Amino acid sequence: MTATPDWGRVEYTSVRELSGPLAVIDKVEGVGWDEFVLFTVGSGERRHGVVLEVDRGTAVVQVLEDTAGMDPERVGAVFTGSPLRVPVGPGWLGRVCNGRGEPLDGGPPVFGAAASAVAGRPVNPMRREPPAEPVLTGISAIDALTTLVRGQKLPLFSAAGLPHLELATQIAAQSTAGGQPFCVVFAAMGVTHADADFVRDALEERSAAGELVLLLNTADDPVIERILTPRIALTVAEHLAFAEGRHVLVVMTDMTSYAEALREISSARGEIPARRAYPGYLYSDLASLYERCGRVRGLPGSVTVLPVLTMPAGDITHPVPDLTGYITEGQVVLSRHLHARGVYPPVDALSSLSRLMRKGAGPGRTREDHLDVAAQLLSALARARQVRELADLVGEGSLGPADRGYLDFDEAFAHGLVQQGRDELRTLEQTLERAWQVLLTLPRSQLAMLPARFLDAHAAGEGR
C-alpha cells in the first residue's frame, strides 16, 4: 500500500481477483458498503467502482467500466470514504450523457452547485403528500382511461415487437403539467445504437428547449453502468423537483434490461439464485428505485415515474413485471391484437389501470365529466369484447341489433379514440370530445353510467 497524494488516502495494490465486472481486494481497513472507489490501471487510466460487500478485510467492488484489460499486479485502488455522488442542478437540462452521466453531446462535463449520492435518501413516510393533479401525456388512451398523476409510479408493460419505445418517447416529448414548470428525465438502458439515435432525434426539440435530461446506456456499454443509469436519473430528478420546484417525469426503459444486468452481476458474485435465476433481493432493489417518486410536504415539485418493461414471451407473471405490479399503482398494457389491427398506440384499455386516477382527474382537475366518461367507455368496451367472442362462435349474422351496435362501438373506440399519429399531440378537450363521439354510437339506453345532464348537453351539441 502506498499513499496517494491526489486524495490523501491509502492506495491498495492487494487486488486478489478480477472477474467480469468485479474486483476482489484483500487487506482493506475502514471500508464501508456502497463506498466509491477509484482504480488506477498500469497505463495510467482511471476507472471507477462501488463497494458491494466487505467481509473480514476483503472488499468486493463493482468496476463501472468492467475489468477488461486490467492486470491484478498493476492495479491500485483508492477508497474515497463516501458513496458515489453526482453533481445536481439545472445544468443537466438539455444535456445528453451516457449511463454514468458523462457527456455524449460534445459539451463539457455536467457541473452543479451541489452533489448528491446516487443511492438517494429515504423519505419519511409522514412527509409524503398523496399524488394529485394530472400529468397530461397527449395520448388519448392514457389521458382518458389511465390518467397519470403527479407523484405516481405507473409502469408500461409491453412485449418484443410492440412499439413501447416509440410510445415512451412520444410521452416524454409531449407530456405537460398544465402550464407549471415541467421537465423530463429519460433513462434508456441496454438499447441498440439505432434506438439510441431514434430517442435523441425524437426528443431533440424538448432537449433544445432545456426541458430534458437524456441518459443513454447502450447494449455494448458495461453491464454495471446499467445498474447506475436509473439511480443517476432519479438523483437528478429529485433535485430538479424538490430543490428547483419542477414537476419531473422520469421515463426508464427498459427495466427488464436493468433486471437482467442485476442477475448477471448477482451470478458473478456467486449469489444463490432465486426465481428464474434472478437474485432474491430483486423486489427490494426495484422498490428502491420506484419508491423514489412522489411529492414531499413543504417542498415544491414532484417526481413521477414511468418505467417501461418488456415481458419475455409476453408473460405478465414473469418476475420483473410481477414484482413491479406489487410496487406500483397500476399499469398500461400494450396488446399484440391491437397492434396486429394496425392501431397505434396498441393500449389494451381493459388490462390497463391507474389506481390513482381519481386523485388526478375529475372536477377541478381535468373536466367534470371525465371520470363518468371513462367508466362508461370501459363498461361498454367490456360488453363489446363479450359480443366479439360470441360473434366468433355463432357468426355476426346471428347477433341482434344491440349486439351488432357494440361491434360498431369496438371499431369506433379503436380507430376513433385510441388510434393516433406517432407525433400527434391531443389536448384533453380533444380526447374527451372524441370519447363522446365514440360513446354516442350507442343508443342512450346503453349509457346508463352517464348522468342525464351530460347526455342532454352532448345531445344538444350533436343537434346543432
N, C-alpha and C positions, 0 to 999 in steps of 0.2 A: 504494500500500500504506500502511496506517495501523496503528499499534499498537492492540491490543485490551486495555484494562485488565483485563477479566474474566479473561483467560487469560494475560496477559503474553506473548502471541505476536503474530506478524505476521498481519494480515488482508489477504488478496489480493482485489483487485477486478478482476483481469485475466481475467474469465471470457469466453473467446472464443466458446463454443458450448454450447447446451443441446439435447440430442437424446434424446427418450424419457426413460429413467432416468439418462442420462449427462450429465456436465458436463465440459467441457474447459477447463482453467485454464493460462494461459501464465505464464512468467517466475517459476516457483517455484524455491525453493532448499531443500536439505536435507530433501526429502520422500521417504519410502520406501513401498514396496509394502505394501498392507494397512493403511495408516495411517488412523486415524479422522479425519473432517472434520466441522466444524460450519459450517453455512451460516446467514447472516442475510439474510433477504429484506427488500425495501424496506419492507414493512408492519411489520417487527419480528419476524415469525415465524421460529422456529428450525427448520432441517431438518438432517438428518444424512447422512453419506456415508462411503464406503470407497474408498481409492485402489486402482484396478485396475492401472495401469501408469504409469511415469514415464519420459520419454524426452527428453533434451536440454532440460530446463527446462519441459516440458509434462506436466501430470498429467491422467489420465483418471479421473474419480471417479464411482462409482455413488451416486446420490442415493436414499436409502431411501424417502422419501416421494414420489418422482418429481419431475420438474421442472415439472409443470403450474403455471402462474401465476407462474413465476419470470421476471424480466427480467434478461438478462445485464448490463445497465447499472446495475442496482440490487441486485446480489448481492455479499456479502462471504463469503470462505471462510477459515476458520482450521484449520490442520493441527495436531492435538494432539500429534503426536510419538510416538504409541503405537497399537497395533491396537485395534479395538473390544473393549471389555470389558463384562461384565455382573456385577452382584453375585451371589454364590453362597451357598448355605446353606439351612437348613431353612425359612427364610422363604418359599420358593417353594411349599411344600406347602400344598395347599388353595386355591391361587390359580388364577384364570382370566385369561389375558392374551392379547393379540394376538400376531402373529408376531414383533414386535420386543420382546416382553416387557413391554409397557405394560398396566396392569390393565384388564380388561373387567368385573370383578365389583363395581365401585364402591368398592373398597378403595384404600388408599394405594399408592404405588409400592413395589415389592419392594426390601427392603434386605437387605444381608448384611455380615458382618464382613470379608469378603474379596471381591475381584473377579478374574475370570479372563477371558482372551482367548477370544472365541468360536471362533477358529480351532483351539483346542486345541493340545496339545503331543504330539509323537510319543512313544510308549512304547518304551523299549529292549526289543527282542525277547527279550533274555536275562532280562528281569524278568517276562515274561509267564508266567502259570500256565495250563496247559491247562484248558479249560472242564470243569466237573464238577458233579454234583448237578443234579436237575431243577428246572425252573420248571413247576409244575402249573397248567394253564390252566382246568381244569374242563370242557374239551371232549374228549369221548371219542375222536374221530377223531384228535386231535393227541396227547393223552396216551398213548394205546395204541400208536400206529403211527409217529408222528414226534415223539417226545418232545423238548421244548425244554429246552436245557441252559443253566445259568447261565454267562454269558460268550459265548454263541453268537450268531451272526447268521443268522436263519432267515427268509427273505422269504415273503410270501404273494402268490402270483400269481393274478390274477383277470381278469375282463373286464367290459365295460359290461353293466349289468343284473343282475349277480350280487351277492349280499349281503356283499361284502367289508367295507364299513364297519360293518355290524351285527356281523359276526364279530370284527373288530378291536376294536370297542368292548366286546363281551362278554368277550373275552380280557383286556382292560385292567381290566374290572370284577371279574373272578373270580380272576385269577392269584394264586398264593401261592408262597412259598419254604419251605414246610414248617415254618411257625411262626417262622422267623427274620425280622429286620427287613426289610420289603419295601415298595417303593413303585413307582408307575408315572409315567412322563413321556410324555404323549400329545401329539404334534405333528401337527396337521391342516393340510394345505397345499392351497389352491385349492378349498376346499369351498364349497358353497352355504350360504346363511344357514339354510335348513331343516335341512341336515345338521349345521351347527354347533350349532343348538338341540337336535337329536337327541343329539349327543355329550354336550352339557352335561347334559341330563336323564338320560341313561343312566349317566353317571359321577358323578352328584350325591352318591350315598351314599359312594363311595370318596373323593371330594373333601372331604366333610364330616368324614370320619374322619382327614383330614390325611395321606392316602396317595397323593395325586395332584397332579401339575403339569399343567395344561392350557394349551396354546398353540394358538390358533385363527387361521389365516390364511385369510380368505375369498376367493372368486374376484374380488371387486371391490377387494381391497386391492392396494397397489402390488406389481408383479411382483417387484421386488427384495427385498421383505420375505420372499417365498417362499424365497429363497436363504438368508436368515438363520435362518429358523424351525428347521430341523433342527440347525443349529450351536448355537443357543442351548439347544435341548432337550438336546443331548449335553453341553454345558458344564455345565448344571445337574445332569445325571445323574452326570457324573464326580465332582463334589464330593460329592453325596449318597452315592455308592458308596465312594469311596476316602478321603474325609475323615470322613464321618459313619457309615460302616460298614453301609450298607443294600445289599440286593440290589435293583437297579433294572431294571425292564423299560421300554425305550423303544420306543413304537409310533409309527411315522412313516407317515402316509398323506396324500397319495398321492405316491409318489416319481416317478411319471410326470409329475404336475403340476410337481414340482420340476425335472425334466429339461427340460420344455418352457419353464419360466421361464429356465433356463440357456441354452437355444437362442435364446430371444428376446433375451437380453442379448448373447449372442455375435454375433447378427446386427446389433444396434445398434452394436456395436463395430467392425463391418466385418471380422470374422474369416473366414478361409476355412473354409467348412463341410466336414464330413466325412460319414459315413454318415447318410442321411436328414436332412441339414441340421443334425445335432447337432454341437457343437464336438468337435474331435479329442481334447480332454482330458476327455471325458465319463467314461471309465473311471477315470482318476486322481481326478477330482472325487468320483465315487461312492465310490471306495475311501477317500478322506479322511474320509468320513462313517462308512461301515460298519466300518472298522478301529478306530474309537474305542471299540468294545465290548471286553469281556474281563475278565480278572482279573489283578491285578498282585501279584507276590510281595512279601510283607511288608506288604501293605495289606489292610484288610478290605473286604468288599463285592464286588460285581460289576456290570457293565453288560451287559445282554442286549438285543439289537436285533431288533425285528420290523418290517421295512419292508413296506409294502403297495404293490403295483404293479398298475395296470390295464393289461393288454396290448391295445393298439389292434387291433381286429378279432380279438382272441383269439390274436394271433401271438406265440408264445413266442420266435421268433427276432428280434423287434423289438429294437433296440439296448438299450433300458433293461432289460428282463428278461434279455436275452442277457448283457450285461456284468455285471449283478447276479449271475447264476448263476456267473460265474467267480470272484467275490469272496467269496460267501457259502458257508455249509456246509449246502446242501440247499435245499428249497423245499416249501411247502404249496400245492398247486394246486387251485383250485376248478373244478368241472365243470358245464357247461351241461346235460349229460344228466341228472345227478343233480338239478339244480335243477328241470328240467322234470318230474321224477318227484315233486316236492314234498318232497325231502329237504333238511333244514337241519341243520347246515351242509353244503353240497354239496362235501365234500372228496373229491377223486379219490385214493384211497389208493395206487393203483399208479403214479401220476405223482408222488406226493409222497415226500419223503425227508429224513431228518435224519441227516446223516453223523456226527454226534457222539452219536447216541442211546445207543450202548454206553458212553459216558462218564458218562451221567446216569441210566441205567436198569439194572435187574437187581438181583442180590443186594447187600444193604447200601445200596441207593439207593432203589429203588421196591419191587419184590417179586421173589422168586426166580424165579417162572415168567414174568415179564413179557416178556423177550426171546424166549423159546421160543413164547409165545402169539402175539406179533407176527409172528414168522417164519411160523408155521403159518397165520395169518389171510391173510397176503399170498400165500402159496403157493396156498391154496385159492381165493382171490379171482382169481388169475391163471387157474387152471383153469376157474373159473366163467365168466370172460369168454370163454374159448375155446369153452366149451359154448354160451354165448349166441349167439356168431357162427354156430356150427354150426346151432343151432335156427332162426336167421333164414333159413338156406339150405334146410334139409330139413324144418323143422317140428318142434315139440316132440313130436308123436306118434311120430316116428321115432327118438327118443332112447331109450337103455336106462335102466334104473332108476338106475344110478350117476350117469349124466349128469343125469337129472332131479333127483337129490338136490343136485347143485351149483347148479341153478337155484333150488331152495328156499333153499340156503345164501346165494346172492346177495341174495335178498329179505330174509332174516333179518339179514344183515350191514348192508344199507342202512337197514332200519327198526328193527332191534333194537339196533344199536350206534352207527351214525353219527347217525341221526336223534335230535335232542333239542330241547328248547324254547329259545327265544331268550333266556330268562333262567334256564335250568336249569343249576345247578352240580352236576356229578357228581364225587364223590371218586374217587381212583384205584382203591379197592377196588370201588366200584360199576361203574366202567368195565371192569375186568378180569373181574368176575363176569359182566357182560353178554357180554364176549368169549367166555368159556367156554360160555355158553348158546348162542351162535351156532355155535361150533365143534362142539358136541355134537349139532347137527342132522345132522352127517355120521357115517357109521359109523366105528368105531375103526380099521378097516383103512386109512382115508384120512387118518389123523392121525399119519403116521409121523415128523413132525418134533418131536413132543412126547414127552418122556421118560415111560416107563411109570409112574413114581411119581406124576407129576402126573395122568395119566389115571386111575390107580387111585383117587387121592384124590377126584377130582371125580366119578367113577362112584359111589363110596361115598356122596358127598354127595347125588347125584341119587337114590340108592336110599332115603335117609332121607326 
